[in-house]
């Protein structure tokens, strides 16, 4: 997953540790098993909208009548993620009378939008997966600021940190509709039990667990190295915990160079896993040919002899585990990314709704997506996490998702957004280039820390223009 911008400066690291501890306790042994108003405040109907296709519930957001209006919404989402989002759009249609068309986009979405805009047919709203992409859209003159109603809805439902990452130049452009908790390691419970391994809370304990699993005859880690973004996520968790939040913010803005000693320390730490013989399924060459979905499924298939015992990634791993016979909370369990420094990291990602064609209808859709009504619909469908603090946690379909959502919302502003997503797309969000490629090369040769730093800095300097 991916995004850009600097998080707020107020952070309480002790609170972050408590949140991570809460998630650890909650995740252990869990099983997966309105009508809006018109302009004068009147509703389109006399009851609330249906949020889950079942009984009516009261609407919390006022929307205008938009009969005869047509909107297009572009996003890179596919499969169940796309279908579930379409249900959210369908409820907006029901409440307003507008017609909304989902436009499948290609990644990187900025390039896709550029072609649509050049052709004179931009979508009204786009879901952008990087704060860097939001800034690009603003700098190009594509994005339009949010109106008063959307901004008001955002202020009522989101912590200041989640509002801030949707701002450019002090103006609000993005509504972070979808989030990800990217500080989780998922593990095969049978492998841990057979090996006698325990859930680790620190990096040293993670290395001990890995050796214990290796000694039992199972490769410790599965890494989806074919997708460079998974490697940036590994780095970010290690760096945030080890170097601390202020350094993290500085590196995210390229205020310090990638040749900084703190980057050397993080890469050296990563090499304790990436460079350890037989610690990564398929070795470096195998990992670099393994796409993210396969990195998950191969951890939870194969009975007592899966290809790996653990896989790192965010809450969205649940979707891929669902493609196997493993039950989350029973066969597949999760623990927070261990602390490398004084505190465990809390790294997040997300997708923001940005208005490209300013209109009453487009602004109403942004307002809708900022509401708990919209997020609750998709939360009930699973495979989704909202940073909206007014979504009742009971909306999530299983205990694992409830605990992950609680941890994310409880973090308030005590988190950091995905660093690569804060970078210009050329550095932090393009396959085969920039940070993705440099870390893939480092996975191939973890001994060359200095070489990796030099390549990262050269690519960052070119992308940031500094």
C-alpha positions as CSV (number, residue, x, y, z in Angstrom):
1,X,0.0,0.0,0.0
2,X,1.1,3.5,-0.4
3,X,0.9,7.7,0.5
4,X,2.8,11.4,1.1
5,X,3.1,14.3,3.5
6,X,4.4,15.1,6.9
7,X,2.5,14.0,9.9
8,X,1.8,16.4,12.8
9,X,4.5,17.1,15.2
10,X,2.7,16.1,18.4
11,X,3.5,12.5,19.2
12,X,3.2,10.5,22.5
13,X,5.4,7.5,22.0
14,X,4.4,5.9,25.3
15,X,0.8,6.0,24.1
16,X,1.9,4.3,20.9
17,X,3.4,1.5,22.9
18,X,0.2,1.0,24.9
19,X,-1.7,0.8,21.7
20,X,0.6,-1.8,20.3
21,X,0.3,-3.7,23.5
22,X,-3.4,-3.6,23.4
23,X,-3.4,-4.9,19.8
24,X,-1.0,-7.7,20.8
25,X,-3.4,-8.8,23.6
26,X,-6.5,-8.5,21.5
27,X,-5.1,-10.2,18.4
28,X,-3.9,-13.3,20.3
29,X,-6.1,-16.3,19.7
30,X,-8.9,-14.4,18.0
31,X,-11.0,-16.2,15.4
32,X,-12.3,-14.9,12.1
33,X,-14.9,-16.9,11.9
34,X,-30.8,7.7,6.3
35,X,-31.6,9.4,4.0
36,X,-29.8,12.7,3.3
37,X,-31.3,16.1,3.4
38,X,-31.8,18.5,0.6
39,X,-30.5,22.1,0.6
40,X,-32.9,23.2,3.3
41,X,-32.1,20.3,5.5
42,X,-35.2,18.2,4.5
43,X,-34.7,14.5,3.8
44,X,-35.3,12.6,0.6
45,X,-37.4,10.1,2.7
46,X,-38.8,9.8,6.1
47,X,-36.4,7.2,7.4
48,X,-32.7,6.7,7.5
49,X,-30.7,4.9,4.8
50,X,-30.0,1.2,4.8
51,X,-26.3,0.7,5.7
52,X,-26.0,-3.0,5.2
53,X,-28.9,-4.0,3.0
54,X,-30.9,-4.9,6.1
55,X,-32.9,-2.8,8.5
56,X,-33.0,1.0,8.2
57,X,-30.6,3.1,10.4
58,X,-30.6,6.8,11.1
59,X,-28.5,8.9,8.8
60,X,-25.8,11.0,10.5
61,X,-25.0,13.1,7.4
62,X,-27.1,15.6,5.5
63,X,-26.8,15.3,1.7
64,X,-28.5,17.4,-1.0
65,X,-31.0,16.2,-3.7
66,X,-29.0,15.4,-6.8
67,X,-31.6,13.9,-9.2
68,X,-30.3,13.8,-12.7
69,X,-26.6,14.4,-11.7
70,X,-23.9,12.0,-13.0
71,X,-20.6,11.3,-11.3
72,X,-17.5,9.3,-12.1
73,X,-15.2,7.9,-9.3
74,X,-11.8,6.5,-10.3
75,X,-9.8,4.1,-8.1
76,X,-7.3,1.3,-8.7
77,X,-9.4,-1.2,-6.6
78,X,-10.4,-4.5,-8.1
79,X,-12.2,-7.6,-7.1
80,X,-14.1,-7.7,-3.7
81,X,-12.6,-4.3,-2.7
82,X,-14.2,-2.7,-5.8
83,X,-17.5,-4.5,-5.4
84,X,-17.8,-3.5,-1.8
85,X,-17.0,0.2,-2.5
86,X,-19.7,0.1,-5.2
87,X,-22.2,-0.8,-2.5
88,X,-21.1,2.4,-0.7
89,X,-21.7,4.4,-3.9
90,X,-25.1,2.7,-4.3
91,X,-26.2,4.0,-1.0
92,X,-25.1,7.5,-2.0
93,X,-27.2,7.2,-5.1
94,X,-30.2,6.1,-3.1
95,X,-29.9,9.0,-0.7
96,X,-29.3,11.7,-3.3
97,X,-30.8,10.5,-6.6
98,X,-27.4,10.9,-8.3
99,X,-25.9,8.3,-10.6
100,X,-22.4,7.2,-9.8
101,X,-20.1,5.3,-12.2
102,X,-17.0,3.5,-10.9
103,X,-14.0,4.0,-13.3
104,X,-11.3,1.3,-12.9
105,X,-7.9,3.0,-12.9
106,X,-4.4,1.7,-13.4
107,X,-1.5,2.1,-11.0
108,X,0.2,4.6,-10.8
109,X,-3.1,6.4,-10.8
110,X,-1.6,9.9,-11.4
111,X,-0.4,8.7,-14.8
112,X,-3.9,7.4,-15.5
113,X,-5.5,10.6,-14.4
114,X,-3.1,12.6,-16.5
115,X,-4.3,10.7,-19.7
116,X,-7.9,11.2,-18.7
117,X,-7.5,14.9,-18.1
118,X,-5.5,15.3,-21.3
119,X,-8.4,13.7,-23.1
120,X,-10.8,16.1,-21.6
121,X,-12.6,13.4,-19.6
122,X,-11.4,13.5,-16.0
123,X,-13.4,11.6,-13.3
124,X,-15.2,13.8,-10.8
125,X,-13.5,12.2,-7.8
126,X,-10.4,10.0,-7.6
127,X,-9.2,7.8,-4.7
128,X,-5.5,8.6,-4.4
129,X,-3.3,6.1,-2.5
130,X,-0.4,8.6,-1.8
131,X,-0.3,12.0,-0.1
132,X,2.4,12.6,-2.6
133,X,-0.1,12.0,-5.3
134,X,-2.5,14.5,-3.7
135,X,0.2,17.1,-3.8
136,X,1.0,16.3,-7.4
137,X,-2.7,16.7,-8.3
138,X,-2.8,20.0,-6.5
139,X,0.5,21.2,-8.1
140,X,-0.9,20.3,-11.5
141,X,-4.1,22.2,-10.9
142,X,-6.2,19.1,-11.0
143,X,-7.4,18.9,-7.4
144,X,-10.1,21.2,-6.0
145,X,-10.3,22.1,-2.3
146,X,-13.0,20.5,-0.2
147,X,-16.1,22.6,0.4
148,X,-17.5,23.6,3.8
149,X,-19.8,20.6,4.2
150,X,-17.1,18.0,3.5
151,X,-14.6,19.9,5.7
152,X,-17.1,20.0,8.5
153,X,-17.8,16.3,8.2
154,X,-14.1,15.6,8.2
155,X,-13.5,17.7,11.3
156,X,-16.3,15.9,13.2
157,X,-15.1,12.4,12.4
158,X,-11.3,12.4,12.0
159,X,-8.3,13.1,14.3
160,X,-6.2,16.2,13.4
161,X,-3.5,13.9,12.0
162,X,-5.7,12.2,9.5
163,X,-7.1,15.6,8.4
164,X,-3.5,17.1,8.1
165,X,-2.3,14.5,5.7
166,X,-5.1,15.4,3.3
167,X,-4.0,19.1,3.3
168,X,-1.7,20.8,0.8
169,X,-0.6,24.4,1.5
170,X,-2.9,24.6,4.5
171,X,-6.0,23.7,2.4
172,X,-8.0,20.5,2.7
173,X,-8.1,18.4,-0.4
174,X,-8.3,14.8,0.7
175,X,-10.8,12.7,2.7
176,X,-9.0,9.5,3.9
177,X,-11.8,7.1,3.4
178,X,-9.7,3.9,3.7
179,X,-6.8,3.1,6.0
180,X,-4.3,0.4,6.7
181,X,-2.5,-0.7,9.9
182,X,0.8,-1.6,8.4
183,X,2.6,-2.7,11.6
184,X,1.6,-6.4,11.8
185,X,3.2,-9.7,11.4
186,X,1.0,-12.7,10.6
187,X,2.1,-16.2,11.5
188,X,1.1,-19.8,11.0
189,X,0.0,-21.0,14.5
190,X,0.8,-24.6,13.8
191,X,4.3,-23.8,12.9
192,X,4.8,-21.7,16.0
193,X,3.3,-24.5,18.2
194,X,5.4,-27.2,16.6
195,X,8.5,-25.2,17.0
196,X,7.7,-24.0,20.5
197,X,8.1,-20.4,19.4
198,X,6.5,-17.5,21.3
199,X,5.0,-14.2,20.0
200,X,7.9,-11.7,20.1
201,X,7.6,-8.1,21.4
202,X,11.1,-7.0,20.5
203,X,13.4,-7.4,17.4
204,X,15.7,-9.6,19.4
205,X,12.8,-11.8,20.4
206,X,11.7,-11.9,16.7
207,X,15.2,-13.1,15.7
208,X,15.0,-15.8,18.5
209,X,11.5,-16.9,17.2
210,X,12.9,-17.0,13.7
211,X,15.8,-19.2,14.7
212,X,13.5,-21.5,16.7
213,X,11.2,-21.9,13.6
214,X,14.3,-22.5,11.4
215,X,15.6,-25.2,13.8
216,X,12.2,-26.9,13.5
217,X,12.6,-27.3,9.8
218,X,10.5,-24.4,8.5
219,X,11.8,-21.3,6.8
220,X,10.9,-18.3,9.1
221,X,9.8,-15.6,6.7
222,X,7.9,-15.1,3.5
223,X,8.7,-11.9,1.6
224,X,6.8,-10.6,-1.4
225,X,9.8,-9.0,-2.9
226,X,8.4,-8.8,-6.4
227,X,6.3,-5.9,-5.2
228,X,8.7,-3.3,-4.0
229,X,6.2,-1.6,-1.7
230,X,6.3,-4.5,0.7
231,X,10.1,-3.9,1.2
232,X,9.5,-0.2,1.8
233,X,7.0,-1.2,4.5
234,X,9.6,-3.4,6.2
235,X,12.1,-0.6,6.2
236,X,9.7,2.0,7.6
237,X,8.7,-0.1,10.6
238,X,12.3,-0.7,11.5
239,X,13.3,2.9,10.9
240,X,10.4,4.4,12.8
241,X,11.0,2.3,15.9
242,X,14.8,2.5,15.7
243,X,15.5,6.1,14.6
244,X,12.3,7.7,16.2
245,X,9.5,9.8,14.8
246,X,11.4,13.0,14.3
247,X,14.1,11.4,12.1
248,X,11.3,9.5,10.3
249,X,9.6,12.9,9.5
250,X,12.9,14.4,8.3
251,X,13.7,11.4,6.0
252,X,10.1,11.5,4.7
253,X,10.6,15.1,3.6
254,X,14.2,14.5,2.5
255,X,15.5,16.9,5.1
256,X,18.1,14.4,5.9
257,X,19.9,12.3,3.3
258,X,19.5,8.5,2.8
259,X,23.3,8.4,3.5
260,X,22.5,9.4,7.1
261,X,23.9,7.0,9.8
262,X,20.3,6.3,10.9
263,X,19.5,4.7,7.5
264,X,22.7,2.6,7.7
265,X,21.6,1.3,11.1
266,X,18.1,0.4,9.8
267,X,19.4,-1.4,6.7
268,X,21.9,-3.2,8.8
269,X,19.1,-4.3,11.1
270,X,17.0,-5.5,8.1
271,X,19.9,-7.5,6.9
272,X,19.7,-9.6,10.1
273,X,16.7,-11.2,8.4
274,X,17.1,-10.5,4.7
275,X,20.7,-11.6,4.7
276,X,20.4,-14.6,7.0
277,X,20.9,-17.8,5.0
278,X,17.6,-19.7,4.5
279,X,15.6,-17.2,6.6
280,X,13.5,-16.1,3.6
281,X,11.4,-18.5,1.5
282,X,13.1,-19.2,-1.8
283,X,16.1,-17.1,-0.9
284,X,16.5,-13.6,-2.3
285,X,15.9,-14.7,-5.9
286,X,12.7,-16.6,-4.9
287,X,11.4,-13.6,-2.8
288,X,12.0,-11.3,-5.7
289,X,9.8,-13.5,-7.9
290,X,7.1,-13.7,-5.2
291,X,4.2,-11.2,-5.4
292,X,2.5,-10.0,-2.3
293,X,-0.6,-12.3,-2.5
294,X,1.5,-15.4,-2.9
295,X,3.8,-14.4,0.0
296,X,0.7,-14.6,2.2
297,X,-0.9,-17.8,0.8
298,X,2.3,-19.8,0.9
299,X,2.6,-19.1,4.6
300,X,-0.8,-20.7,5.3
301,X,-0.8,-23.6,2.9
302,X,1.1,-26.8,3.0
303,X,0.0,-28.3,6.3
304,X,2.8,-28.7,8.8
305,X,5.4,-27.7,6.1
306,X,4.4,-24.4,4.6
307,X,7.0,-22.4,2.7
308,X,7.3,-20.0,5.6
309,X,6.1,-19.5,9.2
310,X,5.6,-15.8,9.1
311,X,4.7,-13.0,6.7
312,X,4.8,-9.2,7.4
313,X,2.2,-6.8,6.1
314,X,-0.9,-4.9,7.1
315,X,-4.4,-5.7,8.1
316,X,-5.3,-6.3,4.5
317,X,-3.4,-9.7,4.7
318,X,-6.7,-11.1,5.9
319,X,-8.1,-10.9,2.4
320,X,-5.4,-13.2,1.1
321,X,-5.5,-15.6,4.0
322,X,-9.2,-15.9,3.1
323,X,-8.1,-17.6,-0.2
324,X,-6.7,-20.4,1.9
325,X,-8.3,-22.9,4.3
326,X,-6.7,-21.2,7.3
327,X,-9.0,-19.6,9.8
328,X,-7.8,-16.2,11.1
329,X,-7.4,-16.3,14.9
330,X,-7.1,-20.0,14.9
331,X,-4.7,-21.1,12.1
332,X,-3.5,-17.7,11.2
333,X,-2.6,-15.3,14.1
334,X,-1.1,-11.9,14.3
335,X,1.2,-9.8,16.5
336,X,2.3,-6.1,16.3
337,X,5.6,-5.4,14.5
338,X,8.1,-5.8,17.3
339,X,10.0,-2.8,18.8
340,X,13.4,-2.3,17.4
341,X,14.1,0.7,19.5
342,X,12.3,2.0,22.6
343,X,8.8,1.7,21.2
344,X,6.9,-0.4,18.7
345,X,6.1,1.3,15.4
346,X,2.6,2.3,14.3
347,X,2.7,2.9,10.5
348,X,-0.4,3.5,8.5
349,X,-1.4,3.9,4.9
350,X,-4.6,4.9,3.2
351,X,-6.6,6.1,0.2
352,X,-8.1,9.6,0.0
353,X,-11.0,10.9,-2.0
354,X,-10.0,14.0,-4.0
355,X,-12.3,16.2,-6.0
356,X,-11.1,16.8,-9.6
357,X,-14.3,18.3,-11.1
358,X,-15.8,20.7,-8.7
359,X,-19.5,20.5,-8.5
360,X,-22.3,20.3,-5.9
361,X,-22.5,16.5,-6.6
362,X,-18.8,15.9,-6.3
363,X,-18.6,17.8,-3.0
364,X,-21.6,15.9,-1.7
365,X,-19.8,12.6,-2.5
366,X,-16.7,13.8,-0.6
367,X,-19.0,14.7,2.3
368,X,-20.6,11.2,2.1
369,X,-17.2,9.5,2.1
370,X,-16.2,11.5,5.2
371,X,-19.2,10.3,7.1
372,X,-19.5,7.3,9.4
373,X,-22.5,6.2,7.4
374,X,-20.4,5.4,4.3
375,X,-17.5,3.8,6.2
376,X,-19.9,1.6,8.3
377,X,-21.3,0.1,5.1
378,X,-17.9,-1.1,3.9
379,X,-16.7,-2.0,7.4
380,X,-19.5,-4.6,7.7
381,X,-18.4,-6.2,4.4
382,X,-14.9,-6.9,5.7
383,X,-11.4,-6.4,4.3
384,X,-11.6,-2.7,5.1
385,X,-10.3,-0.4,7.8
386,X,-11.5,3.2,8.4
387,X,-9.7,6.0,10.2
388,X,-13.1,7.5,10.9
389,X,-13.3,7.6,14.7
390,X,-17.1,7.6,14.7
391,X,-17.5,4.3,13.0
392,X,-18.7,1.9,15.7
393,X,-16.2,-0.9,16.1
394,X,-19.1,-3.4,16.2
395,X,-19.5,-2.8,12.5
396,X,-16.4,-4.9,11.7
397,X,-17.3,-8.5,11.0
398,X,-14.7,-10.3,13.2
399,X,-12.7,-9.8,16.4
400,X,-9.4,-9.5,14.6
401,X,-10.6,-6.6,12.5
402,X,-12.3,-5.0,15.5
403,X,-9.0,-5.0,17.5
404,X,-7.0,-3.7,14.6
405,X,-9.5,-0.9,14.0
406,X,-9.5,-0.1,17.7
407,X,-5.8,0.2,17.7
408,X,-5.7,2.5,14.7
409,X,-8.4,4.8,16.0
410,X,-7.0,4.8,19.5
411,X,-3.6,5.9,18.1
412,X,-5.2,9.3,17.3
413,X,-2.3,11.4,16.0
414,X,0.3,9.0,17.5
415,X,1.2,7.3,14.2
416,X,3.2,7.9,11.1
417,X,2.0,7.6,7.6
418,X,3.7,5.3,5.1
419,X,7.0,7.1,4.3
420,X,7.2,5.9,0.7
421,X,3.7,7.2,0.1
422,X,4.8,10.6,1.3
423,X,7.5,10.7,-1.3
424,X,7.2,11.9,-4.9
425,X,5.8,9.0,-6.9
426,X,9.0,8.7,-8.9
427,X,10.9,7.7,-5.8
428,X,8.3,6.1,-3.5
429,X,5.6,4.7,-5.7
430,X,6.8,3.4,-9.1
431,X,7.6,-0.3,-9.9
432,X,11.2,-0.9,-10.9
433,X,12.3,2.6,-9.9
434,X,13.4,4.6,-6.9
435,X,13.0,3.2,-3.4
436,X,11.2,0.1,-4.6
437,X,14.1,-0.9,-6.9
438,X,16.8,0.1,-4.5
439,X,15.4,-2.1,-1.7
440,X,14.8,-5.0,-4.1
441,X,18.5,-4.7,-5.0
442,X,19.4,-4.6,-1.3
443,X,17.3,-7.7,-0.7
444,X,19.4,-9.4,-3.4
445,X,22.7,-8.2,-1.7
446,X,22.1,-7.2,1.9
447,X,25.8,-6.8,2.6
448,X,26.0,-3.7,0.4
449,X,24.5,-1.3,2.9
450,X,26.6,1.7,1.6
451,X,25.7,0.9,-2.0
452,X,22.0,0.8,-1.1
453,X,22.3,4.1,0.7
454,X,24.0,5.8,-2.2
455,X,21.4,4.5,-4.7
456,X,18.5,5.6,-2.4
457,X,20.0,9.0,-2.0
458,X,20.7,9.6,-5.7
459,X,17.1,8.6,-6.6
460,X,15.6,10.6,-3.8
461,X,17.6,13.7,-4.7
462,X,16.4,13.5,-8.3
463,X,12.8,13.0,-7.3
464,X,12.7,15.7,-4.6
465,X,14.8,18.1,-6.7
466,X,17.3,18.5,-3.9
